[in-house]
């Protein structure tokens, strides 16, 4: 009897359990006091499992990354040289988005949060948003293995028994193809939502320019004898 399917399931279950402690930082573990940029590096390296000795490009969140995010408009500049809790929240979100979305799309998605971050009285809303996101993410990871099991059962039902016996790797090939298909569909849907419902600040500037141009043109077209 081929025990590979059972071994694969056990391996996937073990990996999913590891995911629960990776790439996620609960809000109550984020400092409420201000941090300097070097302390932010240390914080993310500690929480997301990287080593302090890692090269700059291998760090979870590096000084260069933070400076680039400020330059690109993904996070607000620090107050003096220190960063508050809203900065940490935004960096945690960017860390989860950057392997899937372009910087341009991340900027469009985060713009409403950045606008709220400028108002200190609304910082609680940003924290509440992140807390909700973290909870949903944890719930999804909890049921993720069950979804994978359903994919494996579907694949098993579609493959010919004789072919499976002759080609051990085929179910795994099909599983990878299925996962990639799902990932691509989710990515395209996320990009479409951002395209339809989120506008960049550059877009708003362009609209203001268009309004001023139209106003100027209309004034030039007015009858000078009026």
Backbone torsions as a table, in degrees:
resi	resn	phi	psi	omega
1	UNK	NA	134.9	-178.9
2	UNK	-83.2	116.3	-177.8
3	UNK	-92.7	6.8	-176.5
4	UNK	-57.1	-45.1	-179.7
5	UNK	-56.8	-38.5	-179.9
6	UNK	-69.6	-40.0	178.7
7	UNK	-64.6	-40.6	179.3
8	UNK	-64.1	-45.4	179.8
9	UNK	-60.7	-43.6	179.5
10	UNK	-62.5	-41.1	179.7
11	UNK	-64.7	-43.1	179.5
12	UNK	-66.4	-42.3	179.2
13	UNK	-60.3	-43.1	179.8
14	UNK	-63.4	-41.3	180.0
15	UNK	-66.7	-41.1	178.9
16	UNK	-62.0	-38.5	176.9
17	UNK	-62.3	-37.1	177.9
18	UNK	-66.7	-33.2	-179.3
19	UNK	-61.9	-27.7	-177.3
20	UNK	-62.8	-26.6	-178.8
21	UNK	-105.0	8.0	-177.8
22	UNK	-114.5	148.0	170.3
23	UNK	62.6	14.6	-180.0
24	UNK	-136.1	135.4	177.1
25	UNK	-128.1	114.1	178.6
26	UNK	-65.1	151.5	-175.8
27	UNK	-58.8	-38.7	-175.8
28	UNK	-70.4	-7.5	175.2
29	UNK	-99.1	0.4	177.1
30	UNK	-90.0	129.9	-177.5
31	UNK	-64.2	141.9	177.2
32	UNK	-88.5	-16.9	178.0
33	UNK	-86.5	164.5	-177.4
34	UNK	-77.3	148.7	-179.6
35	UNK	-123.0	148.2	169.0
36	UNK	-85.1	165.7	-171.5
37	UNK	-61.4	-37.1	178.7
38	UNK	-66.4	-33.8	177.9
39	UNK	-70.3	-32.5	176.2
40	UNK	-64.8	-43.8	177.0
41	UNK	-56.0	-48.8	-178.4
42	UNK	-63.5	-40.1	-179.0
43	UNK	-61.3	-50.2	-177.7
44	UNK	-70.0	-36.5	177.2
45	UNK	-62.1	-39.9	-179.8
46	UNK	-69.9	-45.0	-175.3
47	UNK	-74.4	-31.4	-175.0
48	UNK	-108.1	12.7	166.8
49	UNK	82.3	20.2	176.3
50	UNK	-96.0	161.4	-179.9
51	UNK	-94.4	143.4	179.7
52	UNK	-63.6	-22.8	-178.5
53	UNK	-83.8	-3.8	-179.1
54	UNK	-60.1	149.9	174.7
55	UNK	-62.7	161.1	-178.0
56	UNK	-52.9	-45.1	-175.4
57	UNK	-72.5	-14.8	-179.9
58	UNK	-97.7	-4.8	-179.6
59	UNK	-69.8	150.6	178.0
60	UNK	-62.6	-55.9	175.0
61	UNK	-133.1	117.7	-177.1
62	UNK	-109.2	166.0	177.0
63	UNK	-57.0	-42.9	180.0
64	UNK	-63.6	-42.4	178.6
65	UNK	-59.4	-47.9	-178.1
66	UNK	-60.4	-44.5	179.0
67	UNK	-62.7	-39.0	178.4
68	UNK	-68.3	-38.1	179.2
69	UNK	-63.7	-38.6	176.7
70	UNK	-65.3	-45.3	180.0
71	UNK	-61.4	-39.1	-178.3
72	UNK	-82.2	-5.8	178.2
73	UNK	82.5	20.8	179.3
74	UNK	-83.8	-29.8	174.5
75	UNK	-134.0	160.3	-179.5
76	UNK	-80.1	154.4	177.0
77	UNK	-62.1	156.4	178.1
78	UNK	-72.7	164.1	172.7
79	UNK	-91.5	107.4	-170.9
80	UNK	71.1	-116.7	177.4
81	UNK	-118.6	10.6	-175.7
82	UNK	-114.4	152.8	-176.0
83	UNK	-118.1	140.4	-177.7
84	UNK	-97.8	-174.2	-176.1
85	UNK	-64.6	-33.6	178.4
86	UNK	-63.3	-36.0	175.1
87	UNK	-61.0	-44.9	-178.3
88	UNK	-62.7	-42.6	179.1
89	UNK	-61.2	-46.7	-179.5
90	UNK	-63.7	-39.9	178.8
91	UNK	-65.4	-37.6	177.3
92	UNK	-65.1	-39.4	178.7
93	UNK	-67.6	-44.9	179.2
94	UNK	-59.5	-40.1	179.1
95	UNK	-57.5	-37.5	180.0
96	UNK	-79.3	-21.5	-176.5
97	UNK	-94.0	-28.3	-164.7
98	UNK	-68.1	-20.7	177.9
99	UNK	-82.8	-8.5	-176.8
100	UNK	-115.0	-45.8	-173.8
101	UNK	-104.5	156.9	174.2
102	UNK	-74.1	160.6	176.7
103	UNK	-59.0	-38.3	-179.9
104	UNK	-61.0	-45.2	-179.9
105	UNK	-70.1	-37.5	177.6
106	UNK	-61.6	-42.2	179.8
107	UNK	-61.6	-43.8	179.1
108	UNK	-63.5	-40.9	-178.8
109	UNK	-66.9	-37.8	-174.6
110	UNK	-86.1	-11.7	-175.8
111	UNK	-54.5	-45.5	178.3
112	UNK	-61.8	-32.1	178.2
113	UNK	-71.9	-40.7	179.1
114	UNK	-62.6	-40.1	178.9
115	UNK	-63.2	-35.7	178.2
116	UNK	-74.7	-32.1	-177.3
117	UNK	-66.4	-23.3	178.9
118	UNK	-69.8	-17.0	-179.7
119	UNK	-105.2	107.7	-177.2
120	UNK	-57.9	-28.9	-177.9
121	UNK	-70.9	-13.3	-178.0
122	UNK	-106.4	9.0	-178.8
123	UNK	-62.0	-30.9	178.3
124	UNK	-63.6	-32.6	179.2
125	UNK	-67.9	-36.9	177.2
126	UNK	-65.6	-41.7	178.4
127	UNK	-64.9	-40.1	178.3
128	UNK	-64.7	-40.8	177.7
129	UNK	-60.2	-46.1	-179.0
130	UNK	-66.0	-40.3	-179.8
131	UNK	-61.6	-40.1	177.9
132	UNK	-65.9	-44.2	177.7
133	UNK	-59.5	-45.4	-179.7
134	UNK	-61.0	-43.2	179.9
135	UNK	-63.8	-42.3	178.8
136	UNK	-64.8	-41.1	179.1
137	UNK	-62.1	-43.1	178.5
138	UNK	-63.3	-40.4	178.4
139	UNK	-63.6	-41.6	179.2
140	UNK	-63.9	-43.0	179.6
141	UNK	-63.4	-37.4	179.2
142	UNK	-60.0	-35.6	-178.1
143	UNK	-101.2	3.6	-176.1
144	UNK	-62.2	-43.8	-178.1
145	UNK	-62.4	-37.1	178.5
146	UNK	-62.9	-38.1	177.2
147	UNK	-65.6	-39.6	178.2
148	UNK	-65.0	-41.5	177.2
149	UNK	-58.3	-41.4	178.8
150	UNK	-63.9	-39.8	176.6
151	UNK	-62.5	-43.2	-179.0
152	UNK	-65.6	-38.5	178.0
153	UNK	-66.6	-39.1	177.8
154	UNK	-63.4	-45.1	179.5
155	UNK	-61.8	-44.9	-179.0
156	UNK	-61.1	-36.4	-178.4
157	UNK	-73.1	-23.3	-176.6
158	UNK	-91.7	-21.5	-176.0
159	UNK	-87.8	142.2	177.2
160	UNK	-69.6	133.6	-176.6
161	UNK	-59.3	-40.9	-178.1
162	UNK	-64.6	-40.5	179.6
163	UNK	-66.8	-41.1	179.8
164	UNK	-60.7	-38.6	-179.6
165	UNK	-68.4	-32.0	-178.0
166	UNK	-86.9	-17.8	-173.8
167	UNK	-135.9	89.0	-174.2
168	UNK	-61.7	-34.3	-174.6
169	UNK	-78.4	-13.9	-173.4
170	UNK	-57.6	-46.5	178.7
171	UNK	-59.1	-36.3	178.8
172	UNK	-70.0	-38.7	175.8
173	UNK	-59.5	-45.3	-179.3
174	UNK	-65.6	-36.5	179.0
175	UNK	-65.4	-44.8	178.6
176	UNK	-62.0	-44.8	178.4
177	UNK	-60.7	-39.5	178.9
178	UNK	-65.1	-45.0	179.5
179	UNK	-62.9	-41.3	179.7
180	UNK	-66.6	-38.9	177.2
181	UNK	-60.7	-45.8	178.7
182	UNK	-62.6	-42.8	-179.6
183	UNK	-62.7	-42.6	-179.8
184	UNK	-65.0	-41.6	179.1
185	UNK	-64.3	-43.8	178.4
186	UNK	-63.0	-41.9	-179.9
187	UNK	-63.3	-45.7	-178.7
188	UNK	-65.9	-36.7	178.0
189	UNK	-67.1	-42.5	178.3
190	UNK	-61.4	-43.8	178.8
191	UNK	-63.2	-37.8	179.9
192	UNK	-66.9	-42.2	178.2
193	UNK	-61.0	-44.4	178.9
194	UNK	-62.9	-42.4	-179.6
195	UNK	-61.3	-40.9	-174.8
196	UNK	-80.1	-36.6	-166.7
197	UNK	-118.5	-3.6	-180.0
198	UNK	-126.1	125.5	-179.7
199	UNK	-112.3	144.1	179.6
200	UNK	-78.0	162.0	176.2
201	UNK	-65.2	-27.1	175.2
202	UNK	-62.8	-37.7	178.8
203	UNK	-63.6	-42.0	179.6
204	UNK	-66.0	-38.3	177.8
205	UNK	-63.9	-40.8	178.8
206	UNK	-62.4	-39.0	179.3
207	UNK	-64.9	-40.1	178.7
208	UNK	-64.5	-39.9	178.2
209	UNK	-63.1	-43.1	179.4
210	UNK	-62.1	-41.9	179.7
211	UNK	-62.0	-45.3	-179.5
212	UNK	-65.7	-37.4	178.7
213	UNK	-65.2	-45.1	179.4
214	UNK	-63.3	-40.9	179.8
215	UNK	-63.2	-41.7	179.7
216	UNK	-65.3	-42.5	-179.8
217	UNK	-64.9	-41.0	-179.6
218	UNK	-64.7	-38.8	179.6
219	UNK	-66.6	-32.9	178.7
220	UNK	-72.7	-25.0	-178.0
221	UNK	-85.6	-9.8	-178.7
222	UNK	-64.8	147.7	179.1
223	UNK	-67.0	118.2	-178.0
224	UNK	-65.8	-17.1	-178.2
225	UNK	-82.6	-10.7	-179.1
226	UNK	-69.5	NA	NA
